[in-house]
Amino acid sequence: MEIIANVQQTLSIFAGFTVTMITLLVTLFPNPSNILAQVTLFTLNLVFDLLLFIILWNVFGLRRFSKFLQGTHLGSVRAGDVQDALSILAVGLCGVSISLMFLLINLTYLAIASGAMWIIWFVACWIVMWKPYKEYLKRLQQ
């Protein structure tokens, strides 16, 4: 488990650096509407999405072995459900913020492509991680 935690930290740092690079390039490019600049920004956005996908896949894999799943409740709601909902909201807003950053500097097509890629990423997360995780929880409760 410690190796997975180290991989998680490393991937999180890379994802943070990727977002920082996107932000710096958007603000420092003399002409961000240049096609080469947009291809670079799109590629960095793709790298960020892939890193986030791998991080979340590891998180949902680790949660399957967590003792937190069975126990803690917040009133009538299981604490894991609240954590899951907040995690999905935070990750969803991360992807939207990058598309909005592209919109701020009038890169409309890049923002649309980034948003479309984010929607595909979100659907893939639902199919690969969230849906099997919820089925696992149902089997666990039976």
C-alpha positions as CSV (number, residue, x, y, z in Angstrom):
1,M,0.0,0.0,0.0
2,E,2.9,2.4,0.7
3,I,4.1,2.0,-2.9
4,I,0.7,3.0,-4.2
5,A,0.6,6.0,-1.9
6,N,4.0,7.1,-3.2
7,V,2.8,6.7,-6.8
8,Q,-0.3,8.7,-5.9
9,Q,1.8,11.6,-4.5
10,T,4.0,11.6,-7.5
11,L,1.1,11.7,-9.9
12,S,-0.6,14.4,-7.9
13,I,2.6,16.5,-8.1
14,F,2.8,16.0,-11.9
15,A,-0.9,17.0,-12.3
16,G,-0.3,20.1,-10.3
17,F,2.8,21.0,-12.3
18,T,0.7,20.4,-15.5
19,V,-2.0,22.8,-14.4
20,T,0.7,25.3,-13.5
21,M,2.3,25.0,-16.9
22,I,-1.1,25.5,-18.6
23,T,-1.7,28.6,-16.5
24,L,1.8,30.0,-17.2
25,L,1.7,29.3,-20.9
26,V,-1.8,30.9,-21.2
27,T,-0.6,34.1,-19.5
28,L,2.9,34.2,-21.1
29,F,2.3,33.3,-24.7
30,P,2.6,36.4,-26.8
31,N,-0.1,35.0,-29.2
32,P,-2.0,32.1,-27.6
33,S,-4.4,31.9,-30.6
34,N,-1.4,30.5,-32.6
35,I,-2.2,26.9,-33.7
36,L,1.1,25.6,-32.2
37,A,0.3,27.2,-28.9
38,Q,-3.2,25.7,-28.9
39,V,-1.9,22.3,-29.7
40,T,0.5,22.6,-26.9
41,L,-2.2,23.7,-24.4
42,F,-4.5,20.9,-25.6
43,T,-1.8,18.3,-25.2
44,L,-1.0,19.6,-21.6
45,N,-4.8,19.4,-20.9
46,L,-4.8,15.8,-22.1
47,V,-1.9,15.0,-19.9
48,F,-3.7,16.5,-16.9
49,D,-6.8,14.6,-17.6
50,L,-4.9,11.3,-17.9
51,L,-3.0,11.9,-14.7
52,L,-6.3,12.7,-12.9
53,F,-7.9,9.6,-14.3
54,I,-5.0,7.4,-13.0
55,I,-5.1,9.1,-9.6
56,L,-8.9,8.6,-9.2
57,W,-8.6,5.0,-10.4
58,N,-6.1,4.3,-7.7
59,V,-8.2,6.1,-5.1
60,F,-11.3,4.1,-5.9
61,G,-9.2,0.9,-5.9
62,L,-7.8,1.8,-2.5
63,R,-11.3,2.6,-1.2
64,R,-12.4,-1.0,-1.9
65,F,-10.0,-2.2,0.8
66,S,-10.7,0.6,3.3
67,K,-12.5,-0.1,6.6
68,F,-14.1,3.4,6.3
69,L,-16.7,1.9,3.9
70,Q,-18.6,-0.2,6.4
71,G,-18.8,2.1,9.5
72,T,-19.1,5.8,9.9
73,H,-22.4,7.5,9.5
74,L,-23.3,11.2,9.5
75,G,-26.9,11.1,10.7
76,S,-28.8,9.1,8.1
77,V,-26.0,9.5,5.4
78,R,-22.9,7.3,5.2
79,A,-19.8,9.5,5.5
80,G,-18.3,7.7,2.5
81,D,-21.2,9.0,0.3
82,V,-20.5,12.6,1.4
83,Q,-16.8,12.2,0.7
84,D,-17.5,10.6,-2.7
85,A,-19.9,13.4,-3.7
86,L,-17.5,16.1,-2.6
87,S,-14.6,14.4,-4.5
88,I,-16.6,14.2,-7.7
89,L,-17.6,17.8,-7.4
90,A,-14.0,19.0,-6.8
91,V,-12.6,16.9,-9.7
92,G,-15.4,18.0,-12.0
93,L,-14.8,21.7,-11.2
94,C,-11.0,21.2,-11.8
95,G,-11.7,20.2,-15.4
96,V,-14.3,23.0,-15.9
97,S,-11.8,25.6,-14.7
98,I,-9.3,24.7,-17.4
99,S,-11.9,25.1,-20.1
100,L,-13.0,28.4,-18.5
101,M,-9.4,29.6,-18.5
102,F,-9.3,29.0,-22.2
103,L,-12.5,31.0,-22.6
104,L,-11.1,33.9,-20.7
105,I,-8.5,34.5,-23.4
106,N,-10.9,34.0,-26.3
107,L,-9.7,30.5,-27.3
108,T,-13.3,29.3,-27.9
109,Y,-12.5,26.2,-30.0
110,L,-9.8,25.1,-27.6
111,A,-12.3,25.6,-24.7
112,I,-14.9,23.5,-26.6
113,A,-12.4,20.8,-27.3
114,S,-11.2,20.8,-23.8
115,G,-14.8,20.6,-22.4
116,A,-15.6,17.8,-24.8
117,M,-12.5,15.9,-23.7
118,W,-13.5,16.5,-20.1
119,I,-17.0,15.1,-20.7
120,I,-15.6,12.0,-22.3
121,W,-13.2,11.7,-19.3
122,F,-16.1,12.1,-16.8
123,V,-18.1,9.4,-18.6
124,A,-15.1,7.1,-18.6
125,C,-14.7,7.6,-14.9
126,W,-18.3,6.8,-14.3
127,I,-18.1,3.6,-16.3
128,V,-14.7,2.4,-15.2
129,M,-14.6,3.5,-11.5
130,W,-17.8,4.9,-10.0
131,K,-20.3,2.3,-11.3
132,P,-18.2,-0.8,-10.3
133,Y,-17.5,0.9,-7.0
134,K,-21.2,1.4,-6.2
135,E,-21.9,-2.2,-7.3
136,Y,-19.2,-3.4,-4.9
137,L,-20.7,-1.4,-2.1
138,K,-24.1,-3.0,-2.7
139,R,-22.6,-6.5,-2.7
140,L,-20.7,-5.6,0.5
141,Q,-24.0,-4.5,2.2
142,Q,-25.8,-7.8,1.4
